[in-house]
Amino acid sequence: MTIDRTYPIFTVRWLAVHGLAVPTVSFFGVNISNAVHPT
């Protein structure tokens, strides 16, 4: 039962980390690509 209790915590942490990391990486990635190749 310990695994069942800790698993959702790690899942929430994983979703929170990736929920913040993915848009941030995409945001900087778009800015870098626009700076290198301005439209």
C-alpha positions as CSV (number, residue, x, y, z in Angstrom):
1,M,0.0,0.0,0.0
2,T,3.0,2.3,0.4
3,I,3.6,2.3,-3.3
4,D,-0.1,3.2,-3.9
5,R,0.3,6.2,-1.6
6,T,3.6,7.5,-3.0
7,Y,2.9,6.9,-6.7
8,P,0.2,9.7,-7.0
9,I,2.6,12.1,-5.3
10,F,5.4,11.4,-7.8
11,T,2.8,11.5,-10.6
12,V,1.6,15.0,-9.5
13,R,5.2,16.1,-9.2
14,W,6.0,14.7,-12.6
15,L,3.0,16.5,-14.2
16,A,3.9,19.8,-12.4
17,V,7.5,19.7,-13.5
18,H,6.8,18.8,-17.1
19,G,3.7,21.2,-17.1
20,L,6.1,24.0,-16.4
21,A,9.2,22.8,-18.2
22,V,7.6,22.0,-21.6
23,P,6.0,25.5,-22.2
24,T,9.2,27.1,-20.9
25,V,11.4,25.1,-23.3
26,S,9.0,25.7,-26.2
27,F,8.9,29.5,-25.4
28,F,12.7,29.8,-25.4
29,G,13.0,27.5,-28.4
30,V,10.7,29.7,-30.4
31,N,12.5,32.9,-29.3
32,I,15.9,31.4,-30.2
33,S,14.6,30.3,-33.6
34,N,13.1,33.7,-34.3
35,A,16.3,35.4,-33.3
36,V,18.4,33.2,-35.6
37,H,15.8,33.2,-38.4
38,P,13.7,36.3,-38.1
39,T,10.5,36.1,-40.2
